[in-house]
């Protein structure tokens, strides 16, 4: 069974930084992609960032230039470095894993089969 676990959320001031980590274990495909989505009350689960097996990175326009996704392939660990956080970044952040994710579907939550429980990020003064 594939297991996904996120960590690193917290409450921070606007402009601060946080680093979220995700570890995926158990039967991860060689062509797996890993991604971050976020969900706030009353909102859909929105795409944040993704990284494919070849290292291609993808970002939502709202976080481009502020967030960086990286992956340790050997350990199936993905990190989301979040800088210059804004109140609108507040959400529960979910890590996701998918196999054979292609460019046209990298932003689609249904491309991902395995999900963590989420980690809370709150940005407030």
ABEGO torsion letter per residue (X at the ends): XBBBBBBGBEBBBBGBBBBBBBBBBGGBBAABBBBBBBBBBGBBBBBABBBBAAGBBBBBAAABGABBBBBBAAAGBBBBBBBGBBAAABBBBBBBBBBGBBAAAAABAAABABBBAEBBBBBBX
